[in-house]
Amino acid sequence: MDNNRKQKKQYEPKVKNVPNNEELEKAILSMIMMDAEVATDIFAKVKEEDFYTSRNREIYKLLYERNKVGASFDMLGVISILTAEISEKIGGIAYLTEVANTVYSTATYEDDIKYLKQLATLRNIIKITDIVDNRVYNNESCDDIISYAQGELYNLGKYDENHELEPVSKGIERVIGDIQDLIVNGESRKVLSTGFKNLDSIANGGFLPGQMIVLAARPGCGKTSFAMDIVSNVANKSPEKVIAVFNLEMTKDELIKRMLSTNTGINSQLISRPYGMSNEQIKKIYDAKPVFENAKIFIDDTSNITMNDINLKVRRLQNKQGSVDLVVIDHMQLIADSAKGRSRYEMMTEISRMVKIMAKEIEVPVVVLSQMSRGFEKDEIQQVPGQAAPKQRDPKMSDLR
């Protein structure tokens, strides 16, 4: 009986405290009011939601707003604008004085900021797990819950990144390094050659990390074949390169047949219907098998996929493989809208923005296939005097929109 009591007591849930440190929050607020130089750095790195205690959050908001308009945010400056409503929220002048008198050390303020943000991140993790818990018990789909959790946790991982102004003295090292690569090696280590000399020439040697490349044409012009030719060329030249391909209208097998056609020089229709294929052609297909076995090409043929899903899958691939060197999305108009009620223009604008953000954050070139506007087909033909056949006009950027 006694043993049972002890065992039961051992598994009793403990009272859980929300991660926070009120004294730390007060110390950071005190630094802002007492040291203008340190305050500038704190304002650049700390957000209102990083404070857990509501009155500390209100004081920080007040100080931040005054800083934005160039007003004084020391003790006297804050007191001068206190209204009855604000005073009640922050606990009056008495609490403000207590905050101002909090002992702090500017020598460790960067560590203090880091700890404050870590506590905020832990609180956000608790919120996410609570939401996941509710969604599980509301019988939502497993894929939707996993996608939500992965997306939110990834955003938390990016939470502490501060993209600050960089001195040109630091950036010049990178630029000169790229120039040196071109001089010594004939190409930059960062540039991804497409295998097409004319395209590489137009693109300054190839595709660069962070670029969003739009490959647009009317239906039936061979956009997919051309994109898969680029994939095949990259994989043949550099089998270690990791390539992610998202095709929303073809199956994985169809895409592999397209790449097999590029590698062997055999017509894709003959590969799909291999009746009457010669022994030499059959040998070429078997000889190409090791190329695909060694290539790091990953294909996703999910039809109803959102940009959020693509983003998460690319990041997972990056975590597993260590890097991603090229992403191909075929094609933009088939990407599902993650939000409802938006116009077609708003949806395409948001998808374009998300593609560019993904390319920049993962530092990978992203090739996006896109259909030309149908209006282009209606007014493309113009009669040229003295010629029997009409001439097609060149497409414009407005046709892409």
Salt bridges, closest charged atoms under 4 A:
ASP2 OD1 - ARG5 NH1 3.16
GLU22 OE2 - ARG55 NH2 3.60
GLU23 OE2 - LYS26 NZ 3.18
ASP41 OD2 - LYS45 NZ 3.39
ASP50 OD2 - LYS117 NZ 3.11
GLU65 OE1 - LYS68 NZ 3.54
GLU85 OE2 - LYS89 NZ 3.86
GLU98 OE2 - LYS26 NZ 2.59
GLU140 OE1 - ARG135 NE 2.76
GLU161 OE1 - LYS158 NZ 2.93
GLU161 OE1 - HIS163 NE2 3.61
GLU166 OE1 - ARG174 NH2 3.09
ASP178 OD2 - LYS190 NZ 3.89
ASP181 OD2 - ARG189 NE 2.86
GLU187 OE1 - LYS237 NZ 3.36
ASP287 OD2 - LYS283 NZ 2.83
GLU293 OE2 - LYS289 NZ 3.79
ASP300 OD2 - LYS313 NZ 2.64
ASP337 OD1 - ARG342 NH2 2.38
GLU350 OE2 - ARG353 NH2 2.83
GLU361 OE1 - ARG315 NH2 2.81
GLU377 OE2 - ARG374 NH1 3.29
ASP379 OD1 - ARG393 NH2 3.12
GLU380 OE2 - ARG218 NH1 3.06
ASP399 OD2 - ARG393 NH1 3.15
